[in-house]
Amino acid sequence: MTQPDVDIDLGRLVAAVWEKRALVAGLTAAAAGLAFIVTGMLNPLYKSETRLLIETREPVYSSDQNQQASDVTFDDRAVTSQVEILRSTDLVKQVARTLDLSSREEFDPAANPSAIGDLLIMLGLKKNPLDVPAEERILKEFYKKLDVYAVPESRVIGIEFSSEDAALAAAVPNALVDAYLAFQSGAKLENNTDASAWLEPEIAKLREKVRESESKVAEYRARTGLLLVNQQDTIAAKQLSDISTELSRVRAERADSEARAQSVRSALKNGQAVDAVSDVLDSPVIQRLRESEGNVRAQLADLSTTLLEAHPRMKGLRAQLADIEQQILGEIRKVLSSLESNAKVARIREEELTAQLNALKAGSAREGEEAVELRSLEREAAAQRELLETYLSRYREAASRTEPKALPADARVISRAVPASEAYFPKTGPIIIVSALAAFLLSSIGVMLGELFSGRALRPSSGLVRVAPDDQLPVAGNATGQVAPVVAAAQPSADIAGPLPHISNDADDFSVEAVAEQLVTDVTPVAVCVSPEGDEGSAAAVMLARTVAGDGLKTLLIDLTGSACPTELMAESVRLPGLTDLMCGEISIADSIHPDRLSSSHIIPRGNANARRAMRAIDRLPMIIDALTEAYDLVIVECGAADAASIARVARAERGEIVLSILRSGEAEVARMLAEFNAQGFEDVLLMTPGQPVSPLGNRSTAA
C-alpha cells in the first residue's frame, strides 16, 4: 500500500493572502512605521579609517641591500603581530588619556544609569557596573568601536573607529597610529641605547684581549725564531725554499754537463765526427783551426793540379794539414775535459745543497710543531680582532642613532582618517524597506502556513485508484448484516422515478470550504462522508476535517475505508492502532485517537486488527460515535465507497449529515445515489465536489 499523493493548491495560498490583505498590509505598515520611529530615536554613528603600510624603514645613510634584506622578514604572521600591537591595552590607554575619553558619556554609559537599571541592581538581577573600574569600562566600550584588520594579500593594516562624534571618529585612529609609530621608534631608540651601553664596556675589554693576544704571538715568534721575511713565510721556510730551488738548478746543470761530455766522449770513441756537438762548435780555437784546415786543404787541391804528390810543396802542406788535425783533436779533448770538470763541480755542489736541505728539513719538522701553536695564537688574536671591529662598527652605528628622527618606525601612514560627512548607521531608508519587506513576507508566510496546516490548501492528486486486499475490508455492513466491501461501487437499482431528491447545500456552493462552513453553522455533531469514487473522495474528507479544525473547532475523523487513505494522509504511520483494534476490544478509545500531522484535528486510524473480526462488533460503532461527540465539536466518519444501506448502520439521520464526495460522476449517477440515501431516511444530503465540477441537477448547479 502506497502513500496517497496530495498537491498544494498554490492558487488557494495566493487567494488566502489576498483575502487577508488588510492584515498583511497593516502588519507591513506597522513594521515600517516602527522602523522609522526606532531609527529616529537612535544616535547616528560615524566611522573613519586610517591605513598603515608595514615596511622596513632605515635612515638615509643605510644601504639599499640591507633594507631589502629586512623587508623579507615581514610575512603574514609579522603583519598579524603588528595588528595585535595596535590593539594592545597600553596603546589604547594612552589614546584614551590623550583624547580624554573618560569625560564622554559615550564611552562610560554606566556612569549615568537609568532608573530601570538601578531597580534591577537593587533586586539583584543585574550586577552593578560601577563595581568595575572606570578605566576598564572605557576600554570595553573602546574595543567595541575599534576594528583593526590586515588587508588580505598585502602588508596594509586598516584601523577603523566608530563614534557618535564624527571628529572623534577620525581623531581616534589617527591618535592610535601616532602612538603606534612613536612606540615603534621608541622601541628602536631603546634598543640602540641599550646596545650602546652594553657595547662600550665590551669594546674596552676586547681591546685589552686583542693587545694581549697579539703580544703573545710576537713573543712566541721571537722565542721560537719563527720570524717572518714577508707576510706569511718564516726565515727557515724561506731558506728551505731557496735551497730547494738552487738544488734543482744544480741538478739540472750537472745532468746537462754529463750529457754533453758523454756525447763528446762517444763521438771520439767511435771515431765519429764531433763537429755536430755544440760545445765543440762553440770553441773559438777549434773554429780557427777549422779555418786553417780549410785553407790548407784548398791549397792542396789547387797545387795538386800542377804538382805531383812527391813534390816538397805538396808534402809540406800535407804535414801542415796533419798538424792542424792533431791540434783540433787536442782541443776536442780539452772541451771534453772541461765538460767533465763542470759535471764534477755540479755533482759536488749538489751534494752540498742536499746536505743543507736535509739539515733544514730536520729543523723544519721542529718548526712545524711550533707553527701549529703559533697559528693557534694567531687565530685567537684574529678572532678577537674581528670581534672588536664588529663591536666598533655596531657601536658607531648605534651611537649615530641616538635621535628619535634617526630611527623611523617600520611603518608609514598611507591614508589618514578624516571626519565622515554622513553617518554609516542607522540607514533609515534601507532599514524601513527591509523591515516592511520582512513583515510582508513573514505575514504572508504565516497566512500560507495556516492554510497548509488547516488542509484548505491541499488537494488530492488526480488518477489515484486503490484496491484493498481481501483481509483488509471495511467495517461497514449491508442491510442484512452481511459484510459488504466498501470499495465496491453501489449496484444500480431500478430506474429512478419521481422528483429529484433534495440537496441541502446552501447558495449552490459545493466546495470543501462551503461544506465546512455549513457544518459549522448548523453545529452538526456527526458528518458521514461517502466517497463513491474512492481515495480521491476520501482525501476530500481529510481536507474537510482540516478546514473545520482551522476554524477553531475540535474535529475528529474516523477512518472506515478499506484503503486507509485518510490514515495515510493524516497519521504519522499506517500501523498506528485504530478503529479495528477498538472494535475488537484490544485498546481503549483514548489509545485509538491520534493527532493529524498537518492540522489541529485528530484521527482514529483504520487499525491493525482483523477487519472481519471487528465487523462482529459493528453495532458498537454508533455508541462510540455518540461518546466521541461529547468530546469533539464535529466527528467526521469517512466510509469510502459504501452504499446507503451500510451507512444506515453507523449513522442516524436525526443527528448527523450525509456528505457525498463527488468528483467526476454524472447527473444520473448522482441522482441514483441520492435516491438510495433518501430511501434509507436521509432526506438532506450535502454534495462536496473538491475536484472537477458535477453537471447541474435540475434547477441546481455545482461549483468545484
C-alpha positions as CSV (number, residue, x, y, z in Angstrom):
1,M,0.0,0.0,0.0
2,T,1.5,3.4,-1.0
3,Q,1.0,6.8,0.4
4,P,-1.8,8.7,-1.3
5,D,-0.4,11.8,-3.1
6,V,-1.7,15.3,-2.4
7,D,-0.9,18.5,-4.2
8,I,-0.5,22.0,-2.7
9,D,-3.0,24.4,-4.2
10,L,-0.9,27.4,-5.0
11,G,-3.9,29.4,-6.2
12,R,-5.5,28.8,-2.8
13,L,-2.4,30.0,-1.0
14,V,-2.3,33.2,-3.1
15,A,-6.1,33.7,-2.6
16,A,-5.7,33.3,1.2
17,V,-3.1,36.0,1.2
18,W,-5.3,38.3,-0.8
19,E,-8.3,37.6,1.4
20,K,-6.2,38.7,4.4
21,R,-4.6,41.6,2.5
22,A,-5.8,44.0,5.1
23,L,-3.9,42.2,7.9
24,V,-0.8,41.8,5.8
25,A,-0.8,45.4,4.7
26,G,-1.4,46.5,8.3
27,L,1.5,44.5,9.6
28,T,3.7,45.8,6.8
29,A,2.8,49.4,7.5
30,A,3.2,48.9,11.3
31,A,6.7,47.4,10.8
32,A,7.7,50.3,8.5
33,G,6.4,52.9,11.0
34,L,8.1,51.2,13.9
35,A,11.4,51.0,12.0
36,F,11.1,54.7,11.2
37,I,10.4,55.6,14.8
38,V,13.3,53.4,16.1
39,T,15.8,54.7,13.6
40,G,14.8,58.2,14.5
41,M,15.5,57.5,18.2
42,L,18.9,56.0,17.6
43,N,22.0,58.2,17.8
44,P,23.8,58.3,14.4
45,L,27.2,56.7,14.3
46,Y,30.2,57.9,12.2
47,K,33.1,55.8,11.1
48,S,36.6,56.8,9.9
49,E,39.6,54.8,8.8
50,T,43.4,55.1,8.8
51,R,45.7,52.8,6.9
52,L,49.3,51.8,7.6
53,L,51.8,50.2,5.3
54,I,54.2,47.9,7.2
55,E,57.7,48.1,5.7
56,T,61.3,48.4,6.9
57,R,62.4,52.0,7.2
58,E,66.1,52.8,7.7
59,P,68.0,56.1,7.9
60,V,69.0,57.7,4.6
61,Y,72.6,56.5,5.1
62,S,71.6,52.8,5.3
63,S,72.4,50.6,2.3
64,D,69.6,49.5,0.0
65,Q,70.8,46.0,0.2
66,N,70.3,45.8,4.0
67,Q,66.8,47.4,3.6
68,Q,65.7,44.8,1.0
69,A,67.0,42.0,3.2
70,S,65.0,43.3,6.2
71,D,61.8,43.6,4.1
72,V,61.7,39.8,3.7
73,T,61.0,39.4,7.4
74,F,57.5,41.0,7.2
75,D,55.4,37.9,6.3
76,D,51.8,37.4,7.1
77,R,52.5,36.5,10.8
78,A,54.6,39.6,11.2
79,V,51.8,41.8,9.9
80,T,49.3,40.0,12.2
81,S,51.6,40.7,15.1
82,Q,51.6,44.4,14.3
83,V,47.7,44.2,14.3
84,E,47.9,42.9,17.8
85,I,50.3,45.6,18.8
86,L,47.8,48.3,17.5
87,R,45.1,46.6,19.7
88,S,47.3,46.4,22.8
89,T,46.0,47.8,26.0
90,D,48.9,50.2,26.6
91,L,48.4,52.0,23.3
92,V,44.6,52.2,23.8
93,K,45.0,53.6,27.3
94,Q,47.5,56.2,26.0
95,V,45.0,57.3,23.3
96,A,42.1,57.3,25.9
97,R,44.1,59.6,28.2
98,T,45.3,61.8,25.3
99,L,41.7,62.4,24.0
100,D,40.2,62.5,27.5
101,L,37.6,59.8,26.6
102,S,36.6,59.3,30.2
103,S,34.8,62.7,30.1
104,R,32.5,61.4,27.3
105,E,29.3,59.6,28.2
106,E,29.5,57.6,25.0
107,F,32.5,55.7,26.5
108,D,31.1,55.3,30.0
109,P,27.3,54.9,29.9
110,A,27.4,53.2,33.3
111,A,28.3,56.5,34.9
112,N,24.7,57.7,34.3
113,P,22.5,54.6,34.9
114,S,18.8,54.6,34.2
115,A,16.0,54.1,36.7
116,I,15.3,50.6,35.4
117,G,18.9,49.7,35.7
118,D,19.0,50.9,39.3
119,L,15.9,48.9,40.1
120,L,17.5,45.7,38.6
121,I,20.6,46.3,40.6
122,M,18.6,46.7,43.8
123,L,16.7,43.5,43.1
124,G,20.0,41.7,42.5
125,L,19.1,40.8,38.9
126,K,21.9,42.9,37.5
127,K,25.5,43.4,38.5
128,N,26.4,47.0,39.4
129,P,28.6,48.2,36.5
130,L,30.2,50.8,38.9
131,D,31.9,48.0,40.7
132,V,34.1,47.7,37.6
133,P,36.9,50.4,37.5
134,A,36.2,53.3,35.2
135,E,39.3,52.6,33.1
136,E,38.1,49.1,32.3
137,R,34.6,50.3,31.4
138,I,36.1,52.8,28.9
139,L,38.4,50.2,27.4
140,K,35.5,47.8,27.0
141,E,33.5,50.4,25.0
142,F,36.6,51.5,23.1
143,Y,37.2,47.9,21.8
144,K,33.6,47.6,20.8
145,K,34.1,50.6,18.5
146,L,37.6,49.7,17.3
147,D,38.3,47.4,14.4
148,V,42.0,46.7,13.4
149,Y,42.4,44.3,10.5
150,A,45.1,43.3,7.9
151,V,44.1,43.7,4.3
152,P,44.4,40.3,2.6
153,E,47.4,39.6,0.3
154,S,49.2,42.8,1.4
155,R,51.1,44.4,4.2
156,V,48.5,47.1,4.8
157,I,46.7,47.4,8.1
158,G,43.4,49.3,8.4
159,I,42.2,51.0,11.7
160,E,38.5,51.8,11.8
161,F,36.7,53.6,14.6
162,S,33.1,54.5,15.1
163,S,31.6,57.2,17.3
164,E,28.7,59.5,17.7
165,D,31.1,62.3,17.1
166,A,32.4,62.5,13.5
167,A,35.5,64.4,14.6
168,L,36.3,61.9,17.3
169,A,35.8,59.0,14.9
170,A,38.6,60.5,12.8
171,A,40.8,61.6,15.8
172,V,41.0,58.2,17.5
173,P,42.5,56.2,14.6
174,N,45.0,59.0,13.9
175,A,46.0,59.2,17.5
176,L,46.3,55.4,17.7
177,V,48.6,55.4,14.6
178,D,50.7,58.3,16.0
179,A,51.1,56.4,19.3
180,Y,52.0,53.2,17.4
181,L,54.7,55.0,15.4
182,A,56.1,56.7,18.5
183,F,56.1,53.3,20.2
184,Q,58.0,51.7,17.3
185,S,60.5,54.5,17.2
186,G,60.9,54.5,20.9
187,A,61.5,50.7,20.9
188,K,64.3,51.1,18.3
189,L,65.8,54.0,20.3
190,E,65.7,51.9,23.5
191,N,67.3,49.1,21.6
192,N,70.1,51.3,20.4
193,T,70.6,52.9,23.8
194,D,70.8,49.5,25.4
195,A,73.2,48.3,22.7
196,S,75.5,51.3,23.1
197,A,75.5,50.9,26.9
198,W,76.4,47.3,26.6
199,L,78.9,47.6,23.7
200,E,81.1,50.3,25.4
201,P,82.5,48.2,28.2
202,E,82.7,45.1,26.0
203,I,84.8,47.1,23.5
204,A,87.2,48.1,26.2
205,K,87.6,44.5,27.3
206,L,88.1,43.3,23.8
207,R,90.8,45.9,23.1
208,E,92.7,44.6,26.1
209,K,92.2,41.0,24.9
210,V,93.4,41.8,21.4
211,R,96.5,43.5,22.7
212,E,97.3,40.5,24.9
213,S,96.7,38.1,22.0
214,E,99.0,40.0,19.6
215,S,101.7,40.3,22.3
216,K,101.6,36.5,22.8
217,V,102.0,36.0,19.0
218,A,105.0,38.3,18.8
219,E,106.7,36.9,21.9
220,Y,106.2,33.3,20.6
221,R,107.7,34.2,17.2
222,A,110.8,35.7,18.8
223,R,111.2,32.8,21.2
224,T,110.9,30.1,18.5
225,G,112.6,32.0,15.7
226,L,109.5,31.9,13.6
227,L,110.2,35.4,12.2
228,L,108.6,36.4,9.0
229,V,110.5,37.6,6.0
230,N,107.3,38.6,4.2
231,Q,103.6,38.5,5.1
232,Q,103.5,34.7,5.6
233,D,106.9,33.0,5.3
234,T,109.4,32.5,8.1
235,I,113.2,32.6,7.7
236,A,113.6,28.8,7.8
237,A,110.8,28.3,5.3
238,K,112.3,30.9,3.0
239,Q,115.8,29.2,3.2
240,L,114.3,25.8,2.6
241,S,112.5,27.2,-0.5
242,D,115.7,28.9,-1.8
243,I,117.9,25.8,-1.3
244,S,115.3,23.6,-2.9
245,T,115.2,25.9,-5.9
246,E,119.1,26.0,-6.1
247,L,119.4,22.3,-5.8
248,S,117.0,21.8,-8.6
249,R,119.0,24.2,-10.8
250,V,122.4,22.5,-9.9
251,R,121.0,19.1,-10.6
252,A,119.9,20.3,-14.0
253,E,123.3,21.7,-14.8
254,R,125.1,18.5,-13.7
255,A,122.8,16.4,-15.8
256,D,123.4,18.7,-18.8
257,S,127.2,18.7,-18.4
258,E,127.3,14.9,-18.0
259,A,125.1,14.5,-21.1
260,R,127.3,16.8,-23.3
261,A,130.5,15.1,-22.0
262,Q,129.1,11.7,-22.8
263,S,128.2,12.9,-26.3
264,V,131.7,14.1,-27.0
265,R,133.3,11.0,-25.5
266,S,131.1,8.7,-27.5
267,A,132.0,10.6,-30.7
268,L,135.7,10.3,-30.0
269,K,135.5,6.6,-29.1
270,N,133.5,5.6,-32.1
271,G,135.6,7.8,-34.5
272,Q,132.6,9.9,-35.4
273,A,132.6,13.5,-36.4
274,V,132.4,15.8,-33.5
275,D,131.6,18.9,-35.4
276,A,127.9,18.4,-34.7
277,V,128.5,18.7,-31.0
278,S,127.5,22.2,-29.9
279,D,130.3,22.5,-27.3
280,V,132.9,21.7,-30.0
281,L,131.5,24.1,-32.4
282,D,131.3,26.8,-29.9
283,S,135.1,26.6,-29.1
284,P,136.9,29.6,-30.7
285,V,140.2,27.7,-31.0
286,I,138.6,24.9,-32.9
287,Q,136.8,27.4,-35.1
288,R,140.2,29.0,-36.1
289,L,141.8,25.6,-36.6
290,R,138.9,24.6,-38.8
291,E,139.5,27.7,-40.9
292,S,143.2,26.9,-41.2
293,E,142.4,23.4,-42.1
294,G,140.1,24.6,-44.8
295,N,142.8,26.9,-46.2
296,V,145.4,24.1,-46.3
297,R,143.0,21.8,-48.0
298,A,142.3,24.4,-50.5
299,Q,146.0,24.9,-51.3
300,L,146.4,21.2,-51.7
301,A,143.6,21.0,-54.0
302,D,144.9,23.9,-56.1
303,L,148.5,22.6,-56.2
304,S,147.6,19.1,-57.0
305,T,146.7,20.2,-60.5
306,T,150.3,21.3,-61.2
307,L,152.5,19.4,-58.8
308,L,153.0,15.8,-58.1
309,E,152.4,14.1,-54.8
310,A,156.2,13.8,-54.1
311,H,156.8,17.5,-54.6
312,P,158.1,19.1,-51.5
313,R,155.4,21.7,-51.5
314,M,152.8,19.1,-51.5
315,K,154.5,17.2,-48.7
316,G,154.8,20.4,-46.6
317,L,151.1,21.1,-47.0
318,R,150.2,17.6,-46.0
319,A,152.4,17.8,-42.9
320,Q,150.8,21.1,-42.1
321,L,147.3,19.6,-42.5
322,A,148.2,16.7,-40.2
323,D,149.4,19.1,-37.6
324,I,146.2,21.1,-37.7
325,E,144.1,17.9,-37.3
326,Q,146.2,16.9,-34.3
327,Q,145.6,20.3,-32.8
328,I,141.8,20.0,-33.4
329,L,141.8,16.6,-31.7
330,G,143.6,18.1,-28.7
331,E,141.2,20.9,-28.4
332,I,138.3,18.5,-28.6
333,R,139.8,16.6,-25.6
334,K,140.1,19.9,-23.8
335,V,136.4,20.6,-24.4
336,L,135.6,17.1,-23.1
337,S,137.8,17.6,-20.0
338,S,136.0,21.0,-19.4
339,L,132.6,19.3,-19.6
340,E,133.6,16.6,-17.2
341,S,135.0,19.2,-14.8
342,N,131.7,21.1,-14.9
343,A,129.8,17.9,-14.3
344,K,132.0,17.1,-11.3
345,V,131.7,20.6,-9.9
346,A,127.9,20.4,-10.3
347,R,127.9,17.0,-8.5
348,I,129.9,18.3,-5.6
349,R,127.5,21.4,-5.4
350,E,124.5,19.1,-5.5
351,E,125.9,17.0,-2.6
352,E,126.4,20.2,-0.6
353,L,123.0,21.5,-1.3
354,T,121.4,18.1,-0.5
355,A,123.2,18.1,2.9
356,Q,121.9,21.6,3.6
357,L,118.4,20.7,2.5
358,N,118.4,17.6,4.8
359,A,119.5,19.8,7.7
360,L,116.8,22.3,7.0
361,K,114.2,19.6,6.8
362,A,115.1,18.3,10.2
363,G,114.7,21.8,11.6
364,S,111.5,22.3,9.6
365,A,109.8,19.4,11.4
366,R,110.5,21.1,14.7
367,E,109.4,24.4,13.3
368,G,106.1,22.8,12.1
369,E,105.2,21.8,15.6
370,E,105.9,25.3,16.8
371,A,104.0,26.8,13.9
372,V,100.9,24.8,15.0
373,E,100.9,26.6,18.3
374,L,101.7,29.9,16.5
375,R,98.7,29.6,14.2
376,S,96.5,28.8,17.2
377,L,97.7,32.0,18.8
378,E,97.2,33.9,15.6
379,R,93.7,32.6,15.2
380,E,92.8,33.6,18.7
381,A,94.2,37.1,18.0
382,A,92.4,37.3,14.7
383,A,89.1,36.3,16.2
384,Q,89.4,38.8,19.0
385,R,90.4,41.5,16.5
386,E,87.4,40.7,14.2
387,L,85.0,40.7,17.1
388,L,86.4,44.0,18.2
389,E,86.0,45.5,14.7
390,T,82.4,44.2,14.7
391,Y,81.6,45.7,18.0
392,L,83.2,49.0,17.0
393,S,81.1,49.1,13.8
394,R,77.9,48.4,15.8
395,Y,78.8,50.9,18.4
396,R,79.4,53.6,15.8
397,E,76.1,52.8,14.1
398,A,74.2,52.8,17.5
399,A,75.8,56.0,18.6
400,S,74.7,57.7,15.3
401,R,71.0,56.8,16.1
402,T,70.6,58.5,19.4
403,E,67.9,60.8,18.0
404,P,64.3,59.7,17.5
405,K,64.2,61.1,14.0
406,A,67.1,58.9,13.0
407,L,65.0,55.8,13.9
408,P,61.8,55.8,11.8
409,A,59.2,53.2,12.6
410,D,58.8,50.2,10.4
411,A,55.5,51.5,9.1
412,R,54.2,54.6,7.4
413,V,50.8,56.2,7.1
414,I,49.3,55.9,3.6
415,S,45.9,57.2,4.5
416,R,44.8,59.3,7.5
417,A,41.3,59.4,8.8
418,V,39.1,62.4,8.1
419,P,35.7,63.2,9.7
420,A,32.9,61.5,7.9
421,S,30.2,63.7,6.3
422,E,27.4,61.0,6.6
423,A,26.5,58.6,9.3
424,Y,27.0,54.9,8.5
425,F,24.3,53.8,11.0
426,P,21.4,53.9,11.0
427,K,20.5,53.9,7.3
428,T,16.8,55.0,7.7
429,G,15.7,54.2,4.2
430,P,17.1,50.7,3.8
431,I,16.1,49.7,7.3
432,I,12.5,50.8,6.7
433,I,12.4,49.0,3.4
434,V,13.9,45.8,4.8
435,S,11.6,45.9,7.9
436,A,8.5,46.4,5.7
437,L,9.6,43.7,3.3
438,A,10.3,41.3,6.2
439,A,6.9,42.0,7.8
440,F,5.2,41.4,4.5
441,L,7.0,38.2,3.9
442,L,6.5,36.9,7.4
443,S,2.8,37.7,7.5
444,S,2.3,36.2,4.1
445,I,4.2,33.1,5.1
446,G,2.1,32.9,8.3
447,V,-1.1,33.1,6.3
448,M,0.1,30.4,3.9
449,L,1.2,28.1,6.7
450,G,-2.2,28.5,8.3
451,E,-3.8,27.4,5.1
452,L,-1.4,24.4,4.8
453,F,-1.9,23.2,8.4
454,S,-5.6,23.6,8.1
455,G,-5.6,21.4,5.0
456,R,-7.5,24.0,2.9
457,A,-4.6,24.4,0.6
458,L,-4.2,20.7,-0.1
459,R,-6.0,18.8,-2.8
460,P,-5.8,15.2,-3.9
461,S,-3.8,14.3,-6.9
462,S,-5.8,13.0,-9.9
463,G,-5.7,9.5,-11.2
464,L,-5.5,7.6,-7.8
465,V,-7.0,4.1,-7.8
466,R,-6.6,1.9,-4.8
467,V,-7.8,-1.7,-4.1
468,A,-7.7,-3.1,-0.6
469,P,-6.6,-6.7,0.0
470,D,-9.4,-9.2,0.9
471,D,-8.4,-9.3,4.5
472,Q,-8.5,-5.5,4.9
473,L,-12.1,-4.9,4.1
474,P,-14.1,-2.1,5.8
475,V,-16.2,-2.5,8.9
476,A,-19.4,-1.3,7.3
477,G,-22.2,-3.9,6.6
478,N,-25.2,-4.1,4.4
479,A,-28.8,-4.2,5.5
480,T,-28.9,-7.9,6.0
481,G,-25.9,-7.8,8.4
482,Q,-23.5,-9.4,5.9
483,V,-20.2,-7.9,5.2
484,A,-20.0,-5.8,2.0
485,P,-16.8,-4.3,0.7
486,V,-17.0,-0.5,0.7
487,V,-14.6,-0.2,-2.3
488,A,-17.3,-1.8,-4.4
489,A,-19.4,0.7,-6.4
490,A,-23.1,0.8,-5.5
491,Q,-25.1,-1.5,-7.7
492,P,-27.6,0.2,-9.9
493,S,-31.2,-0.3,-8.9
494,A,-34.5,0.2,-10.6
495,D,-34.9,3.3,-12.7
496,I,-35.2,6.4,-10.5
497,A,-38.7,7.9,-10.9
498,G,-40.3,10.9,-9.3
499,P,-38.8,14.2,-8.4
500,L,-35.1,14.8,-8.0
501,P,-34.0,14.1,-4.3
502,H,-33.3,17.2,-2.2
503,I,-29.8,18.6,-2.0
504,S,-29.2,20.6,1.2
505,N,-26.2,22.7,0.1
506,D,-26.9,26.4,0.6
507,A,-26.0,29.0,-2.1
508,D,-25.4,26.3,-4.6
509,D,-21.7,26.1,-3.4
510,F,-20.3,22.5,-3.3
511,S,-16.7,23.3,-2.4
512,V,-14.9,21.9,0.7
513,E,-14.9,25.3,2.3
514,A,-18.7,25.8,1.7
515,V,-19.5,22.4,3.2
516,A,-17.3,23.1,6.2
517,E,-18.9,26.4,6.8
518,Q,-22.4,24.8,6.6
519,L,-21.4,22.1,9.1
520,V,-20.1,24.7,11.5
521,T,-23.1,27.0,11.1
522,D,-25.5,24.1,11.6
523,V,-23.5,22.8,14.6
524,T,-23.6,19.4,13.1
525,P,-22.2,16.8,15.6
526,V,-21.6,14.0,13.1
527,A,-20.8,14.1,9.3
528,V,-20.7,10.8,7.5
529,C,-18.7,11.1,4.3
530,V,-19.3,8.7,1.4
531,S,-16.7,8.7,-1.5
532,P,-18.1,6.5,-4.3
533,E,-15.0,7.4,-6.4
534,G,-12.5,6.0,-3.9
535,D,-9.4,7.6,-2.4
536,E,-9.8,11.0,-4.2
537,G,-13.1,11.5,-2.4
538,S,-11.5,10.3,0.9
539,A,-8.8,12.9,0.5
540,A,-11.6,15.5,0.2
541,A,-12.9,14.3,3.6
542,V,-9.4,14.9,5.1
543,M,-9.5,18.4,3.6
544,L,-12.9,18.9,5.2
545,A,-11.6,17.9,8.6
546,R,-8.7,20.2,8.4
547,T,-10.8,23.1,7.2
548,V,-13.2,22.8,10.1
549,A,-10.2,22.4,12.6
550,G,-8.8,25.6,11.0
551,D,-11.9,27.4,12.1
552,G,-11.2,26.6,15.7
553,L,-13.4,23.6,16.2
554,K,-12.3,20.3,17.8
555,T,-12.5,17.9,14.9
556,L,-12.1,14.1,14.7
557,L,-12.1,11.9,11.6
558,I,-12.8,8.2,11.8
559,D,-11.3,6.1,9.0
560,L,-13.9,3.4,7.9
561,T,-12.3,3.0,4.4
562,G,-10.7,-0.2,3.1
563,S,-7.7,1.5,1.6
564,A,-6.9,3.6,4.8
565,C,-6.4,6.7,2.6
566,P,-7.2,9.1,5.5
567,T,-4.9,7.3,7.8
568,E,-2.0,7.6,5.4
569,L,-2.7,11.3,4.8
570,M,-3.1,12.3,8.5
571,A,-1.4,9.8,10.8
572,E,2.3,9.5,11.4
573,S,2.2,5.8,10.5
574,V,-0.4,3.5,8.9
575,R,0.5,0.9,11.6
576,L,-0.9,3.0,14.5
577,P,-3.7,1.3,16.5
578,G,-7.2,2.5,15.5
579,L,-10.8,1.6,14.8
580,T,-10.5,-2.2,14.2
581,D,-8.4,-2.6,17.4
582,L,-11.0,-0.6,19.3
583,M,-13.9,-2.7,17.9
584,C,-12.0,-5.9,18.8
585,G,-11.6,-4.6,22.4
586,E,-7.8,-4.5,22.3
587,I,-7.4,-0.8,23.1
588,S,-9.4,2.0,24.7
589,I,-11.0,4.9,22.9
590,A,-8.2,7.2,24.1
591,D,-5.5,5.0,22.7
592,S,-7.1,4.9,19.3
593,I,-7.1,8.7,18.8
594,H,-4.0,10.3,17.2
595,P,-3.2,13.9,16.1
596,D,-3.1,15.0,12.5
597,R,0.3,15.7,11.0
598,L,-0.7,19.0,9.4
599,S,-3.5,20.5,11.5
600,S,-5.1,20.6,14.9
601,S,-7.7,17.9,14.0
602,H,-7.5,14.3,15.3
603,I,-7.9,10.9,13.6
604,I,-8.9,7.4,14.5
605,P,-6.9,5.3,12.0
606,R,-8.2,2.2,10.4
607,G,-6.2,0.0,12.8
608,N,-4.3,-3.2,12.6
609,A,-6.8,-5.9,13.9
610,N,-8.7,-8.3,11.5
611,A,-11.5,-6.4,9.8
612,R,-13.9,-9.4,9.7
613,R,-13.5,-9.9,13.4
614,A,-14.1,-6.2,14.0
615,M,-17.3,-6.4,11.9
616,R,-18.9,-8.6,14.6
617,A,-19.0,-5.6,16.9
618,I,-20.2,-3.2,14.3
619,D,-23.3,-2.4,16.4
620,R,-21.0,-0.8,19.0
621,L,-19.9,1.9,16.5
622,P,-22.9,4.3,16.9
623,M,-22.3,4.2,20.7
624,I,-18.7,5.0,20.2
625,I,-19.6,7.9,17.8
626,D,-22.0,9.3,20.4
627,A,-19.3,9.1,23.1
628,L,-16.9,11.0,20.8
629,T,-19.4,13.8,20.1
630,E,-19.2,14.7,23.7
631,A,-15.5,15.5,23.4
632,Y,-15.4,16.9,19.8
633,D,-17.4,19.6,18.1
634,L,-17.5,17.6,14.9
635,V,-16.9,13.9,14.2
636,I,-16.4,13.0,10.5
637,V,-16.8,9.4,9.6
638,E,-15.2,8.6,6.3
639,C,-16.8,5.4,4.9
640,G,-15.2,5.3,1.5
641,A,-17.3,3.8,-1.3
642,A,-20.1,2.4,0.9
643,D,-23.7,2.1,-0.1
644,A,-26.7,3.8,1.7
645,A,-27.7,0.6,3.5
646,S,-24.3,0.3,5.0
647,I,-24.3,3.9,6.1
648,A,-27.6,3.4,7.8
649,R,-26.0,1.1,10.3
650,V,-23.4,3.6,11.5
651,A,-25.4,6.9,11.2
652,R,-28.6,8.2,12.5
653,A,-30.5,10.7,10.3
654,E,-31.7,12.8,13.2
655,R,-28.2,13.6,14.5
656,G,-25.9,13.7,11.5
657,E,-25.4,14.8,8.0
658,I,-24.5,12.7,4.9
659,V,-21.7,14.3,2.8
660,L,-21.5,12.8,-0.6
661,S,-18.0,13.5,-2.1
662,I,-18.3,13.6,-5.9
663,L,-15.6,14.4,-8.4
664,R,-16.5,13.1,-11.8
665,S,-19.8,11.2,-11.6
666,G,-22.6,12.3,-13.9
667,E,-26.0,13.6,-13.1
668,A,-27.8,10.3,-13.4
669,E,-25.4,8.5,-11.2
670,V,-25.6,11.3,-8.5
671,A,-29.4,11.2,-8.7
672,R,-29.4,7.4,-8.2
673,M,-27.2,7.7,-5.1
674,L,-29.3,10.5,-3.6
675,A,-32.4,8.3,-4.1
676,E,-30.8,5.5,-2.3
677,F,-29.9,7.7,0.7
678,N,-33.5,9.1,0.7
679,A,-34.8,5.6,0.8
680,Q,-32.8,5.0,4.0
681,G,-34.3,8.0,5.6
682,F,-31.5,10.6,4.8
683,E,-33.6,13.3,3.2
684,D,-30.9,16.0,3.1
685,V,-27.6,15.1,1.6
686,L,-24.6,17.5,1.3
687,L,-22.8,17.4,-2.0
688,M,-19.0,18.1,-1.9
689,T,-17.1,18.5,-5.2
690,P,-13.4,19.3,-4.4
691,G,-12.2,18.3,-7.9
692,Q,-13.9,19.0,-11.3
693,P,-17.5,20.2,-11.2
694,V,-20.5,18.0,-11.4
695,S,-23.2,18.6,-14.1
696,P,-26.2,20.6,-12.9
697,L,-29.0,18.7,-11.3
698,G,-32.3,20.2,-12.4
699,N,-32.5,23.8,-11.2
700,R,-29.4,23.4,-9.0
701,S,-25.8,23.6,-10.1
702,T,-22.4,22.6,-8.6
703,A,-19.2,24.6,-8.3
704,A,-15.9,23.0,-7.9
